[in-house]
Amino acid sequence: MRFSGLRVLKEGLTGNKGWKPHWRDPEPKAEYDILIIGGGGHGLATAYYLAKEHGLTNIAVLEKGYIGGGNIGRNTTIVRANYFLQGNSEFYSHSLKLWEGLEEDLNYNVMHSQRGIINLFHSDGQRDARARQGNMMISQGDDAIMLGRDELRGMLPYLDFDNARFPIYGGLYHPRGGTARHDAVAWGFARGADQRGVDLLQNCEVTGIDIEDGQVRGVQTSRGAIKAKKVAMVVAGRSSQVAAMAGMHLPIESHVLQAFVTEGLKPVIDNVVTFGMGHFYISQSDKGGLVFGGDLDFYSSYAARGNLPTAEHVMEAGMAMMPMIGKAKMLRSWGGIMDMSPDGSPIIDRTHIDGLYVNCGWNYGGFKAVPGSGNVFAHLLATDRYHENATRFQLDRFCTGRGIIDEEGKGSQHNLH
Ligand SMILES: Cc1cc2nc3c(=O)[nH]c(=O)nc-3n(C[C@H](O)[C@H](O)[C@H](O)COP(=O)(O)OP(=O)(O)OC[C@H]3O[C@@H](n4cnc5c(N)ncnc54)[C@H](O)[C@@H]3O)c2cc1C
């Protein structure tokens, strides 16, 4: 079934009785060509591009819960391509281009809104760093504009321009950045993959990975054993646990990241704004809620919920940047489990086991990567060659020390990225 304005009108006039479920609920087959563990954004996008671009459809996505229940439905929805280092910059640029055609491609409204992102800076040093970042973005073919304090005052009058402790010097503006509706992205990719013949198996937890003579043979699941020629681990915050089933120890730590939303307000924040003096970022959802977040909880955990000290820390950063937020009532907060890598950049690679592949290490930024990651990972799975825009996300960089992509030069500490 294709979606269109005409279809919405027809259904509206006939009692909305013609809508069908977005995807089937098939029984697992005994064997597939490729199994994708994890029905989050990255797993679903991988399945979609395998079917669409490589004609491979004998594929199943194995999801232990329900589609959209992981980080893909828990993030703050920011989409951008504003990276500094080679390796990241061409990849995120590729991903943003896919975002720009995604709704048409999926025939699905993911509410992608290029409302622009502004990274504030508050010192000469930060201005220099943002200028270099902006130049790198432009040289990569993306967009970046340096804004001074007076221009910002006109654009973002609600910021605290009189705060001498954190004076606002200006901001780096990335007009093509913005937001998208997170769970719609999961649903759109799920529907697209299902329509092309991919089996989406929900409530299907992988409990073991079968390996013989260095070659993957399939997996054990809560719905029985399933054989496969290739298996892809795409489980975000659970990457270390699933890789351990294959005897692997990944350089990943799992940490909780919280997000917050206020009651619905009239339109007040037109863009995404980030605070250069603390880890705080904010946008306004189409329903009117102010959606914001900040730092990790700073200890490893598999609990998808947060704690009060971090909530307080995030609110304080928000108040320092835009005191008017203190008048809004907070409606909800939640947490997601982040797969933090030592250099803050992802891993998209084969493993030492034939037929076993890994995609993880998305840190704070895996939502915007969803189309790009699915696209390049599908290329790797189908051809056994790295996609030209993802040649550097190799697992062995953490053994050899060569090719580390540490965007902010923070060193090898997972929770700092
Ligand atoms: C609060 C918060 C805010 C964020 N904000 C942003 C943002 O603004 N912009 C941005 O780009 N990124 C953001 N992120 C990061 C982004 O959401 C993640 O990096 C990304 O969603 C992770 O990839 P995924 O969608 O595939 O993960 P998930 O949706 O978590 O998918 C992994 C799936 O694997 C499944 N799974 C795990 N173990 C098994 C098993 N054994 N068997 C079967 N299935 C299994 C899980 O149930 C889960 O559904 C944020 C994250 C959080 C938590």
The ligand as a Tripos MOL2 file, in Angstrom:
@<TRIPOS>MOLECULE
LIG
   53    58     1     0     0
SMALL
NO_CHARGES

@<TRIPOS>ATOM
      1 C1         18.4760   10.0230   25.2120 C.3       1 LIG1
      2 C2         19.1600    9.8160   23.8990 C.ar      1 LIG1
      3 C3         19.2910   10.9060   23.0370 C.ar      1 LIG1
      4 C4         19.9200   10.7290   21.8020 C.ar      1 LIG1
      5 N1         19.9450   11.7850   20.9210 N.ar      1 LIG1
      6 C5         20.4580   11.6200   19.6900 C.ar      1 LIG1
      7 C6         20.3720   12.6800   18.7380 C.ar      1 LIG1
      8 O1         19.7840   13.7430   18.9930 O.2       1 LIG1
      9 N2         20.9260   12.4840   17.5050 N.ar      1 LIG1
     10 C7         21.5730   11.3290   17.1910 C.ar      1 LIG1
     11 O2         22.0950   11.2380   16.0800 O.2       1 LIG1
     12 N3         21.6290   10.2810   18.0600 N.ar      1 LIG1
     13 C8         21.0770   10.3940   19.2840 C.ar      1 LIG1
     14 N4         21.1000    9.3440   20.1840 N.ar      1 LIG1
     15 C9         21.7980    8.1030   19.8030 C.3       1 LIG1
     16 C10        20.9660    7.1760   18.9480 C.3       1 LIG1
     17 O3         19.6370    7.0960   19.4060 O.3       1 LIG1
     18 C11        21.6150    5.7790   18.9350 C.3       1 LIG1
     19 O4         22.9990    5.9010   18.6550 O.3       1 LIG1
     20 C12        21.0120    4.8520   17.8900 C.3       1 LIG1
     21 O5         19.6010    4.8750   17.9440 O.3       1 LIG1
     22 C13        21.5430    3.4370   18.1110 C.3       1 LIG1
     23 O6         21.2640    2.5750   17.0430 O.3       1 LIG1
     24 P1         19.8840    1.7440   16.8840 P.3       1 LIG1
     25 O7         18.8080    2.6850   16.4910 O.co2     1 LIG1
     26 O8         20.1380    0.6480   15.9440 O.co2     1 LIG1
     27 O9         19.7010    1.2280   18.3760 O.3       1 LIG1
     28 P2         18.4680    0.5090   19.0890 P.3       1 LIG1
     29 O10        17.1750    1.1330   18.7030 O.co2     1 LIG1
     30 O11        18.7890    0.4670   20.5410 O.co2     1 LIG1
     31 O12        18.5070   -0.9290   18.4310 O.3       1 LIG1
     32 C14        19.1950   -2.0480   18.9350 C.3       1 LIG1
     33 C15        18.1790   -3.1720   19.0730 C.3       1 LIG1
     34 O13        18.8450   -4.3870   19.3670 O.3       1 LIG1
     35 C16        17.9520   -5.1560   20.1430 C.3       1 LIG1
     36 N5         18.6860   -6.2340   20.8130 N.ar      1 LIG1
     37 C17        19.6030   -6.1420   21.7930 C.ar      1 LIG1
     38 N6         20.0420   -7.3450   22.1520 N.ar      1 LIG1
     39 C18        19.3930   -8.2440   21.3880 C.ar      1 LIG1
     40 C19        19.4010   -9.6670   21.2960 C.ar      1 LIG1
     41 N7         20.1850  -10.3940   22.0860 N.pl3     1 LIG1
     42 N8         18.5980  -10.2580   20.3980 N.ar      1 LIG1
     43 C20        17.7860   -9.5230   19.5740 C.ar      1 LIG1
     44 N9         17.7380   -8.1830   19.6290 N.ar      1 LIG1
     45 C21        18.5260   -7.5530   20.5160 C.ar      1 LIG1
     46 C22        17.3600   -4.1490   21.1200 C.3       1 LIG1
     47 O14        16.1570   -4.6050   21.6970 O.3       1 LIG1
     48 C23        17.1870   -2.9290   20.2190 C.3       1 LIG1
     49 O15        15.8800   -2.8110   19.7080 O.3       1 LIG1
     50 C24        20.4750    9.4690   21.4380 C.ar      1 LIG1
     51 C25        20.3240    8.3790   22.3040 C.ar      1 LIG1
     52 C26        19.6620    8.5400   23.5160 C.ar      1 LIG1
     53 C27        19.5020    7.3690   24.4320 C.3       1 LIG1
@<TRIPOS>BOND
     1     1     2 1
     2     2     3 ar
     3     2    52 ar
     4     3     4 ar
     5     4     5 ar
     6     4    50 ar
     7     5     6 ar
     8     6     7 ar
     9     6    13 1
    10     7     8 2
    11     7     9 ar
    12     9    10 ar
    13    10    11 2
    14    10    12 ar
    15    12    13 ar
    16    13    14 ar
    17    14    15 1
    18    14    50 ar
    19    15    16 1
    20    16    17 1
    21    16    18 1
    22    18    19 1
    23    18    20 1
    24    20    21 1
    25    20    22 1
    26    22    23 1
    27    23    24 1
    28    24    25 2
    29    24    26 1
    30    24    27 1
    31    27    28 1
    32    28    29 2
    33    28    30 1
    34    28    31 1
    35    31    32 1
    36    32    33 1
    37    33    34 1
    38    33    48 1
    39    34    35 1
    40    35    36 1
    41    35    46 1
    42    36    37 ar
    43    36    45 ar
    44    37    38 ar
    45    38    39 ar
    46    39    40 ar
    47    39    45 ar
    48    40    41 1
    49    40    42 ar
    50    42    43 ar
    51    43    44 ar
    52    44    45 ar
    53    46    47 1
    54    46    48 1
    55    48    49 1
    56    50    51 ar
    57    51    52 ar
    58    52    53 1
@<TRIPOS>SUBSTRUCTURE
     1 LIG1         1 GROUP 0 **** ****
